[in-house]
Amino acid sequence: MDASASSNTATGDPTPGPLPEDEQNKNRKRAALATAPFLALGLVTVVLVLMQGLEPLWGFAILPPILFCSVLTYIVFSTDFLEGRS
């Protein structure tokens, strides 16, 4: 256990992390709300490709980039990666 974690528990601070619980939940909620439309649009695109009669391989070929970009978007919004860069 490092010194910073023990000092937080010694002072009775209920949040040992750098952000309070409310701000962490807010960031996760904001990240989910920002990512959801793009993920939904990507999944609808995959469904449309599959419904047009193309081989399922094409639908699964475009699915990994959609998921990868959605995960990156979620990480950026949930960690405030771009805060202070504007």
N, C-alpha and C positions, 0 to 999 in steps of 0.2 A: 504494500500500500504506500503510495507516495505522500509527501507532506501536504500537498494541496487538498487531497481528498480527506485526510484526517483533520485538517483545519476547518473544512466545511462542516464535518460532522460534529466537531468540538464546539463550534459556535451555534449549532442547532439549525443551520441553513437547510431547509427541506429540499433544495434543488442543487445537487452537486455539480451539475453541468454548467456550461457557459450561458445558456439561455434558460429563463424560467419555463415551466411547463406550458403556460398559456401561449407563449410566443412560439414554442416548438409545434404545438398543435395547430396554431394559426398558419404557420409556414407549410405544414403538411396539407392542410385543407386548401390553402391557396395553390399549392403545387398540383394537387389533384384536380382542382377546378380549371387550372390553366392547361393541363395535359389532356383532360377528358375529351374535349371536342376534336383534337387532332387524332387521338387514338380511335375515336368513333369514326371519323372520316376515313382513316386508313382501313379499319375493319370493314366498313361499308364498301370500300373499293375492292377489297379481297372478295367479298361476297358477290359483287357485281361481276367480277372477272370469272368467278366460278359459275355464276348463273348464265353467262353468255355461251357456255358450252366449251370453253377452252379447257385444256387438260388441267387437272388439279395441281400439277407441278408449277404452273405459272402463278397460281394463287399463293402457294407456299413459297415461291421464290421472292415475292414482294413482301411477305409477312415479316421476315427478320429485320429488314431496314426500318419498317414501320415501328416495330417493337423497340428496336435500339434507339431510335430518335425519341420515342415517347419516354423511355427510361432516362435518357439524357436530359430531356425537358423537365422531368420530375425532379431530378437531382439538382439542377440549376435553380429551380424555383424554391425547393424545400431548404436549401442550404444558403440562400441569399448570396450565391457565388458572384453575382454581378453588382452587389451593393457597393456603392462608393466609387464606381468606375465611370460614372457619367459626368 
